[in-house]
């Protein structure tokens, strides 16, 4: 999966970039149509935020935001949210495709 990492109003060290890339690389496990992700790290005062957008083939993109006292906490929060969204959406699609038609008979 292609990963784009953006830092606004801050500097990111290599360890944090590697952690972010390793987290994003796991997202296709939850939805194989995920093709591109963008993470935006930002600092507003003492609040650290991570905005994530995931583009998927033939499906609507998904987005989530994580906040925390540091970037690692915000990254963990956004990871949980994106995984939950991808998992739920995939289950919804697969359930819809496998339900038998209910014909009166």
C-alpha positions in Angstrom: 0.0 0.0 0.0 1.2 3.5 -0.8 1.7 5.6 2.3 2.0 9.4 2.4 3.1 11.0 5.7 2.7 14.8 6.2 3.9 16.8 9.2 2.3 20.1 9.9 3.8 22.5 12.5 6.1 19.8 13.7 9.1 17.5 12.9 8.8 13.7 12.8 11.7 11.4 13.7 12.4 8.3 11.7 11.2 5.9 14.4 7.7 7.5 14.3 7.6 7.4 10.5 8.5 3.7 10.6 5.9 3.0 13.2 3.3 4.8 11.1 4.2 2.9 8.0 4.1 -0.4 9.8 0.7 0.4 11.1 -0.6 1.4 7.7 0.8 -1.7 6.1 -1.5 -3.8 8.3 -4.7 -2.1 7.2 -5.2 -4.1 4.0 -5.7 -7.2 6.2 -9.0 -5.7 7.2 -10.0 -4.6 3.7 -8.0 -5.8 0.8 -9.3 -3.0 -1.4 -7.3 -0.4 0.6 -4.7 1.0 -1.9 -3.4 4.4 -0.6 -3.2 6.1 2.8 -2.4 9.6 3.9 -1.4 10.4 7.5 -1.2 14.0 8.6 0.5 14.8 11.9 -0.2 18.1 13.5 0.4 19.9 16.8 -2.0 22.5 18.2 -0.7 23.7 21.6 -0.3 20.6 23.7 -2.7 18.5 21.6 -1.1 16.1 19.1 -3.4 14.9 16.3 -3.2 12.4 13.5 -5.6 12.6 10.6 -5.8 9.4 8.5 -7.5 9.0 5.1 -7.6 5.6 3.3 -8.5 5.3 -0.4 -9.9 2.0 -1.6 -10.5 0.5 -5.0 -14.1 0.7 -6.1 -15.3 2.0 -2.7 -15.6 5.2 -0.8 -12.5 6.5 1.1 -12.6 6.4 4.8 -11.2 8.9 7.3 -10.5 9.1 11.0 -8.8 11.4 13.5 -6.8 10.5 16.6 -5.8 12.9 19.4 -3.5 12.4 22.4 -0.8 13.8 24.6 1.9 12.6 22.1 1.9 11.3 18.5 2.2 7.7 19.5 -1.1 7.8 21.5 -2.8 9.7 18.6 -1.5 7.2 16.1 -2.7 4.2 18.2 -6.2 5.9 18.4 -6.4 6.5 14.7 -5.3 3.0 14.0 -8.1 1.5 16.1 -10.7 3.7 14.4 -9.5 3.0 10.9 -9.4 -0.8 11.6 -12.9 -0.7 13.0 -14.2 1.2 10.1 -12.6 -1.1 7.5 -13.7 -4.2 9.3 -17.3 -3.1 9.7 -17.6 -1.9 6.1 -16.1 -5.2 4.8 -18.5 -7.2 7.0 -21.4 -5.2 5.8 -20.5 -5.7 2.1 -19.9 -9.4 2.5 -23.1 -9.9 4.5 -25.1 -8.1 1.8 -23.6 -10.2 -0.9 -24.3 -13.6 0.8 -27.8 -13.1 2.1 -30.3 -15.2 0.2 -33.3 -13.6 -1.5 -36.4 -13.8 0.5 -39.2 -14.7 -1.9 -42.7 -15.5 -0.8 -43.5 -19.0 -1.7 
